[in-house]
Amino acid sequence: MAAQSEASEKNDGTVVSPHGRRHRAEVTGSGEPRLARLRSGEATLGVIGLGYVGLPLAVEAAGSGARVLGFDVDRRVADGVNRGRSHIRDLAHETVAGLVRRGLLSATADMSRLEECDAVAICVPTPLSKTRDPDISHVLAATEAVGAALGHGQLIVLESTTYPGTTREVVLPILQRSGMKVGDDFFLCFSPERVDPGNDVWKTGNTPKIIGGVTRRCTEAGVGFYSRFVDRMVPVSSAEVAELTKILENAFRAVNIGLVNEMALIADRLGLDIWEVIAAAATKPFGFMKFTPGPGLGGHCLPVDPHYLSWKMRTMDYRTRIIEMASKINAEMPTFVAGKVREALNGVRKPVRGSRVLLLGVAYKKDVGDVRESPAMDILDHLERDGAEVFYHDPHVPEWSTRDGRTLRSAPFADDLLRGADAVVIVTDHSCFDAGRIFALSPVLVDARNATASVAASRRTARPQRWIVKG
C-alpha cells in the first residue's frame, strides 16, 4: 500500500493515522461516490448488533463525527440507545446521550434502513451449539439483511469471531446474489473485535485493529474508513489471515490458562501452593509469561472461539490436539472448585446436602457484570445437585438467570451474610471485595482466585497448599 499524506505506514504493514486518524484509500470502481464519503468522513456507519462489541464501536465512530445507525433485533435495546441509555457497563449513559443529542447516533430494529449506510459492521454473537459446534445463524441472518439492501460502494465488515473461511465462503456468496462484483461494486472485509470489558486503558479507538479484505481493494477501503476513528490499523493479506489471527489470540490465552490450571491440579495433589510456584517462576526475566489458575474460563471469547478452529480443522481431517486438551482441562475447573467446597465442609464435619453456600462474584471476570459462560454457573449446578442451598453476592450482577429458568438475586452484602453461610466461595475477585472482612467472618472459605492470600499469610491460619484457605 502506498504511503499517504494523511497517514503513515510502518514497516510491519500497520497504518498509523495521526491528527484526526485520516487515511485516503486509493480505490476506484462503480461505487466511487460512496467511497468518496468513506474517505471524507461524511459516511454513515451501520452497526448490526449493539452488544459488548457493537455499541462501543458505534460510540467510537460517532465520537469522531461520523453518523452511526445501530441495528438490533431487540427493540428494547434500540429504544434504550435512542433514549440515551447505555446497557454496556463500560459506556456511560452521558456519553451515549450526548451523541444522540448531536444527531450522530441512533438505533433501529428496521433492517431495511441498511440501505442508508455507506459502511456496515456485523457485530452479532457467534455462540456454540449444544454439541459445541459453531452457530453462525446470527451471522447468516445479518448477512441476508445486508444482502437485501446492498448498494454500490458499500463497505461490509464482519467483526464477529468465526472460523477461517467464513467471510469468503459464507458471507460473500450471499452478497454476490446482488450481481455486484466484490472489490469493485462493493467491499468485504473481516476485522476481528478486540474488546476487553472492564479495561480502562485499551478501548476501541486505541487498540490496534486487524483488517483483511476479500480483495486488496477491499482491504484498502476498510483501512480508509476505520482509520478515521481507530488510531492504528493493521492490514493483513486476506480475510482468512484476519480470521485466524483472532482465534490465535484467544487460543494462546486459553492454552496457557489450561497449562497453569493443570499445574494447579498437580500442585494440589503434591500438597504445594501453586500461587507460590507461579510467583517464583514469574521472577524469570525472559522465557516466561505469568498466567494464573482459576475456577474456569468465561466470557464470549476464550471458552468459545478455539472451538471454531477445532471444528473447522475436523472438516479437514485434522485435530487441534493442544487446543482441545486445554479446553477439557479448563472445563474441569468448576468441578475441582466444587470438590474443594465438599472437602472444606467435610473438614468441619458438615455434609454438602443442606449446607448454605455463598458464592462471591458470579461474573466471568473481575469488575464487570458479564456472566456469559461464567464458571460460576457450573459451580452452582454441581453444588445444587449435591443438595446445597446456594446463594450469591455480586455488586455487578443484581440478577442472575440459571440454566433451569430461575432468576436469582444478589444478596445484600453484610457481616451476617458471611456469618450465616456454612461455606463461602470466592469465584470472582472483584476489586470492591474486602478480603480481610471476608476472611475474618467466613466460617469456611474456599478462595478460587487467591484473593485472600495476603490476609491468610499475615494471620498464619491458612493452609497455603490448599485452595481451602480457612476451614
C-alpha positions in Angstrom: 0.0 0.0 0.0 1.5 3.3 -1.0 2.2 5.8 1.8 -0.4 8.6 2.0 -0.1 12.2 3.0 -2.7 11.8 5.8 -1.3 8.6 7.3 2.0 6.8 7.6 2.7 3.1 7.0 5.0 1.3 9.3 7.5 -1.3 8.1 5.4 -4.1 9.6 2.4 -3.1 7.5 0.5 -1.2 10.2 -1.1 2.0 9.2 -0.9 4.8 11.8 -3.3 7.7 11.4 -2.2 10.8 13.3 -4.1 14.1 13.9 -7.6 13.0 13.2 -6.8 9.5 12.1 -7.3 10.2 8.5 -6.3 7.8 5.7 -7.1 8.0 2.0 -7.7 4.7 0.3 -6.9 4.5 -3.4 -9.9 2.6 -4.5 -11.9 3.1 -7.7 -14.9 1.3 -9.1 -18.6 1.8 -9.7 -19.1 2.6 -6.0 -16.8 5.7 -6.2 -19.4 8.2 -4.9 -19.9 6.2 -1.8 -16.2 5.7 -1.4 -15.7 9.4 -1.5 -18.0 9.7 1.5 -16.0 7.0 3.3 -12.8 8.9 2.7 -14.2 12.3 3.6 -15.7 11.3 6.9 -19.3 12.0 5.7 -20.1 8.3 5.7 -22.9 6.7 7.6 -21.9 3.6 9.5 -24.4 0.9 10.3 -23.6 -1.4 13.2 -25.6 -4.7 13.4 -25.7 -5.9 16.9 -25.5 -3.4 19.8 -23.9 -5.6 22.4 -20.4 -5.6 24.0 -18.7 -5.2 20.6 -21.2 -3.2 18.5 -22.2 -0.4 20.9 -18.6 0.6 21.8 -17.8 0.6 18.1 -20.8 2.7 17.3 -19.9 5.2 20.1 -16.3 5.4 19.0 -17.2 6.1 15.3 -19.9 8.6 16.3 -17.5 10.4 18.6 -15.2 11.0 15.6 -18.1 12.8 13.9 -19.5 10.0 11.8 -23.2 9.4 11.7 -23.9 6.0 13.1 -27.1 4.0 12.8 -27.3 1.0 15.1 -29.3 -2.1 14.4 -30.6 -4.7 16.9 -33.3 -7.3 16.7 -34.2 -6.4 20.3 -36.3 -3.3 20.1 -35.7 -2.6 23.7 -32.0 -2.2 23.0 -32.6 0.2 20.1 -35.2 2.2 22.1 -32.8 2.4 25.0 -30.0 3.8 22.8 -32.4 6.4 21.3 -33.2 7.5 24.8 -29.5 8.0 25.5 -29.2 4.9 27.7 -26.3 2.5 27.7 -26.7 -1.1 28.6 -22.9 -1.7 28.5 -21.1 -1.0 31.8 -18.0 0.4 30.1 -20.1 3.1 28.3 -21.6 5.9 30.4 -25.2 7.0 29.8 -23.9 10.5 29.4 -21.7 9.5 26.5 -24.4 7.8 24.6 -26.9 10.6 25.4 -24.6 13.3 24.2 -24.1 11.6 20.8 -27.8 11.0 20.4 -28.5 14.7 21.1 -26.0 15.8 18.5 -27.7 13.6 15.9 -24.6 11.3 15.5 -26.1 8.2 17.0 -29.5 6.5 16.6 -30.7 2.9 16.6 -33.5 0.9 15.0 -34.8 -2.6 14.6 -35.7 -2.0 10.9 -33.1 -3.8 8.8 -34.4 -2.2 5.6 -32.6 1.0 6.7 -29.3 -0.6 6.0 -29.5 0.9 2.5 -28.8 4.3 4.2 -25.4 3.1 5.3 -22.1 3.6 3.4 -20.4 1.0 5.7 -21.8 -1.8 7.7 -20.1 -3.6 10.6 -21.6 -7.0 11.6 -21.1 -7.5 15.3 -23.5 -10.3 16.2 -23.0 -13.2 18.6 -21.3 -16.4 17.4 -22.0 -18.9 20.2 -21.6 -22.7 20.2 -24.4 -25.2 19.7 -25.2 -27.8 22.3 -22.8 -30.1 20.5 -20.0 -27.5 20.7 -20.2 -26.8 17.0 -20.2 -23.2 15.6 -23.6 -21.5 15.5 -23.3 -18.8 12.8 -27.1 -18.4 12.5 -26.8 -14.7 13.6 -24.1 -14.0 11.0 -26.3 -15.6 8.3 -29.3 -13.6 9.3 -27.4 -10.3 9.4 -25.7 -11.1 6.1 -29.1 -11.8 4.5 -30.4 -8.4 5.7 -27.3 -6.7 4.3 -27.6 -8.5 1.0 -31.2 -7.4 0.7 -30.2 -3.7 1.0 -26.7 -3.9 -0.6 -25.8 -0.8 -2.7 -22.9 0.2 -4.9 -19.8 1.2 -3.0 -20.9 -0.2 0.4 -18.2 -1.5 2.7 -19.3 -4.6 4.6 -17.1 -5.7 7.6 -17.7 -8.9 9.6 -16.4 -8.4 13.2 -17.9 -11.4 14.8 -15.4 -14.1 15.7 -15.7 -17.1 13.5 -13.7 -19.9 11.8 -11.3 -19.2 8.9 -13.1 -19.0 5.6 -16.5 -17.7 6.9 -16.1 -14.3 5.2 -15.3 -15.7 1.8 -17.2 -18.9 1.8 -20.4 -17.9 3.7 -20.8 -14.2 3.7 -19.5 -13.4 0.1 -21.9 -15.8 -1.8 -24.9 -14.2 -0.1 -23.8 -10.7 -1.1 -22.9 -11.8 -4.6 -26.5 -12.7 -5.3 -26.9 -9.0 -6.0 -24.9 -9.4 -9.2 -22.4 -6.9 -8.0 -18.6 -7.6 -8.1 -16.6 -7.7 -4.8 -13.7 -5.3 -4.8 -15.3 -3.1 -7.4 -19.0 -2.6 -6.8 -18.9 -3.4 -3.0 -16.2 -4.2 -0.5 -16.0 -7.0 2.0 -13.5 -7.4 4.9 -13.1 -9.3 8.2 -11.9 -7.2 11.1 -12.0 -9.0 14.5 -13.2 -7.3 17.6 -10.7 -6.8 20.4 -12.9 -5.8 23.3 -11.8 -6.3 26.8 -14.6 -5.5 29.2 -13.5 -3.6 32.3 -10.3 -2.4 30.7 -9.9 1.3 31.4 -6.8 1.7 29.2 -7.4 -0.2 25.9 -10.6 0.8 24.2 -12.0 0.5 20.6 -10.2 3.6 19.4 -6.6 3.0 20.7 -6.5 -0.8 20.3 -4.7 -1.8 17.1 -7.2 -3.2 14.6 -6.6 -6.1 12.3 -8.3 -6.0 8.9 -8.2 -8.3 5.9 -10.3 -8.0 2.8 -11.5 -10.5 0.3 -9.5 -8.4 -2.3 -6.7 -5.9 -1.9 -9.2 -3.1 -2.8 -11.5 -4.3 -0.1 -8.7 -4.1 2.5 -7.8 -0.6 1.3 -11.4 0.5 1.6 -11.7 -0.9 5.1 -8.4 0.7 6.2 -9.5 4.0 4.8 -12.8 4.0 6.7 -11.7 2.7 10.1 -8.7 4.9 10.2 -11.0 7.9 10.8 -11.7 6.6 14.3 -9.1 3.9 15.1 -5.5 5.1 15.9 -3.7 2.2 14.3 -4.8 -0.2 11.6 -3.0 -3.5 10.9 -3.9 -4.6 7.3 -3.2 -8.3 6.5 -3.2 -10.1 3.2 -6.6 -11.8 3.4 -9.8 -12.2 5.3 -8.7 -15.7 6.3 -5.5 -14.4 7.9 -7.5 -11.9 9.9 -9.9 -14.7 11.0 -7.2 -17.0 12.1 -5.3 -14.1 13.9 -8.3 -13.6 16.1 -8.5 -17.3 17.0 -4.8 -17.5 17.6 -5.0 -14.6 20.1 -7.7 -16.3 22.1 -6.3 -19.8 21.7 -2.9 -18.5 23.1 -4.6 -17.4 26.3 -6.9 -20.5 26.6 -4.0 -22.9 26.1 -1.7 -21.1 28.6 -4.6 -20.9 31.2 -5.2 -24.6 30.6 -1.5 -25.3 31.3 -1.5 -23.3 34.5 -4.8 -24.9 35.6 -3.3 -28.3 35.1 -0.3 -27.2 37.1 -2.8 -26.2 39.8 -4.3 -29.6 39.9 -0.8 -31.2 40.0 0.3 -28.8 42.8 -2.8 -29.7 44.8 -2.0 -33.4 44.5 1.5 -32.7 45.7 0.3 -30.5 48.6 2.1 -27.5 47.2 0.9 -23.8 46.8 0.5 -23.2 43.1 0.5 -19.4 43.6 3.8 -19.5 45.3 5.2 -21.6 42.4 3.8 -19.1 39.8 5.2 -16.1 41.8 8.7 -17.8 41.8 8.6 -18.6 38.1 7.5 -15.1 37.3 10.8 -13.7 38.6 12.5 -15.1 35.4 13.0 -12.0 33.2 12.8 -14.0 29.9 11.0 -17.0 28.5 8.1 -17.0 30.9 4.8 -15.2 30.9 2.6 -15.2 34.0 -0.8 -16.8 33.9 -2.9 -17.7 36.9 -5.3 -20.6 37.7 -8.9 -20.0 38.4 -12.4 -21.7 38.6 -12.7 -21.9 34.8 -12.9 -19.8 31.7 -15.7 -17.4 31.0 -16.8 -14.7 28.6 -17.7 -14.5 25.0 -14.2 -15.4 23.6 -11.9 -17.9 25.4 -14.4 -20.7 26.1 -15.9 -20.4 22.6 -13.5 -19.2 19.9 -10.9 -22.0 19.9 -13.8 -24.5 19.3 -14.5 -22.7 16.0 -11.0 -23.6 14.8 -11.3 -27.1 16.1 -14.5 -27.6 14.2 -13.0 -26.2 11.0 -10.0 -28.5 11.2 -12.1 -31.6 11.8 -13.7 -30.9 8.5 -10.2 -31.1 7.0 -9.3 -34.3 8.8 -7.1 -32.7 11.4 -7.4 -32.5 15.2 -6.3 -29.4 17.1 -4.9 -31.6 20.0 -3.3 -28.9 22.2 -6.4 -26.6 22.0 -8.8 -29.4 22.7 -6.9 -30.7 25.7 -6.6 -27.2 27.1 -10.4 -26.8 26.7 -11.0 -30.0 28.6 -8.8 -29.0 31.5 -10.3 -25.6 31.7 -13.8 -27.1 31.6 -12.9 -29.4 34.6 -12.0 -26.5 36.9 -15.6 -25.8 38.2 -15.8 -29.4 39.2 -12.5 -29.1 41.0 -13.7 -26.0 42.9 -17.0 -27.7 43.9 -14.9 -30.6 45.1 -12.9 -28.2 47.3 -16.2 -26.9 48.8 -17.1 -30.5 49.7 -13.6 -31.1 51.2 -13.9 -27.9 53.2 -17.3 -28.8 54.6 -16.1 -32.3 55.4 -13.3 -30.7 57.4 -15.8 -29.2 59.7 -18.0 -32.3 59.7 -20.8 -30.9 57.7 -22.4 -32.6 54.7 -22.9 -30.6 51.4 -26.6 -31.5 51.5 -28.4 -28.9 53.4 -25.4 -26.6 53.7 -25.7 -22.9 52.8 -23.0 -21.9 50.3 -22.4 -18.3 49.4 -20.8 -17.5 46.0 -18.9 -14.2 46.0 -18.8 -12.9 42.4 -20.6 -14.7 39.5 -19.3 -12.6 36.6 -16.7 -14.2 34.4 -14.0 -11.7 35.3 -13.4 -9.1 38.0 -15.1 -5.7 38.0 -17.6 -6.4 35.1 -21.2 -7.6 35.1 -20.8 -10.0 32.2 -21.9 -13.6 33.1 -21.6 -15.2 29.7 -20.0 -18.6 30.0 -19.1 -17.8 33.7 -17.7 -20.9 35.6 -19.9 -19.8 38.5 -22.9 -21.4 36.7 -21.2 -24.8 36.6 -20.2 -24.4 40.3 -23.8 -23.6 41.2 -25.1 -26.7 39.3 -22.6 -29.0 40.9 -23.3 -27.8 44.5 -27.1 -27.8 44.0 -27.0 -31.3 42.6 -25.3 -32.3 45.9 -28.1 -30.7 47.8 -26.5 -27.4 48.9 -28.6 -24.3 49.2 -26.6 -21.8 47.0 -27.0 -18.1 47.0 -24.7 -15.3 45.8 -23.5 -11.7 46.1 -22.2 -9.8 43.2 -22.5 -5.9 43.1 -22.1 -6.0 39.3 -24.8 -8.7 38.7 -28.0 -7.8 40.5 -29.9 -10.7 38.9 -28.7 -14.0 37.6 -30.7 -16.4 35.4 -30.0 -20.1 36.0 -30.0 -22.8 33.3 -33.3 -24.1 34.6 -35.1 -20.8 34.2 -34.9 -19.4 37.7 -33.9 -15.8 38.5 -31.6 -15.4 41.5 -30.9 -12.0 43.0 -27.8 -10.8 44.6 -28.0 -10.9 48.4 -27.0 -7.6 50.1 -23.5 -7.7 51.4 -23.3 -7.7 55.2 -21.4 -9.3 58.0 -24.4 -11.6 58.7 -24.4 -12.7 55.1 -20.9 -14.2 55.6 -21.5 -15.5 59.1 -24.8 -17.1 58.0 -23.2 -19.2 55.3 -21.7 -22.7 56.0 -19.2 -22.1 53.3 -18.1 -19.0 51.3 -16.6 -19.4 47.8 -14.7 -16.5 46.1 -15.4 -17.2 42.4 -14.7 -13.7 41.1 -12.3 -11.4 42.9 -14.0 -8.0 42.4 -11.9 -5.1 43.5 -14.6 -3.9 45.9 -14.4 -7.1 48.0 -12.8 -6.6 51.4 -10.5 -9.6 51.6 -9.8 -9.1 55.3 -13.5 -8.9 56.2 -14.3 -11.9 54.1 -11.5 -14.0 55.6 -12.4 -13.0 59.2 -16.2 -13.6 59.0 -16.5 -16.7 56.8 -16.8 -19.9 58.8 -15.3 -21.8 55.9 -13.7 -20.1 52.9 -12.7 -21.6 49.5 -10.7 -19.0 47.6 -10.6 -19.9 43.9 -8.8 -16.6 43.0 -6.1 -16.3 45.7 -7.8 -13.1 46.7 -7.2 -13.6 50.5 -3.6 -14.8 50.2 -2.0 -11.8 52.0 -4.6 -11.9 54.8 -4.2 -15.6 55.3 -0.4 -15.3 55.4 -0.5 -12.5 57.9 -2.7 -14.4 60.3 -0.8 -17.6 59.9 -4.0 -19.6 60.0 -4.2 -20.7 56.4 -3.3 -24.0 54.8 -1.5 -22.3 51.8 -1.0 -25.6 49.9 -4.8 -25.8 49.6 -7.5 -23.8 47.8 -9.3 -24.0 51.1 -7.7 -21.1 52.9 -9.8 -21.4 56.1 -11.9 -24.3 57.4 
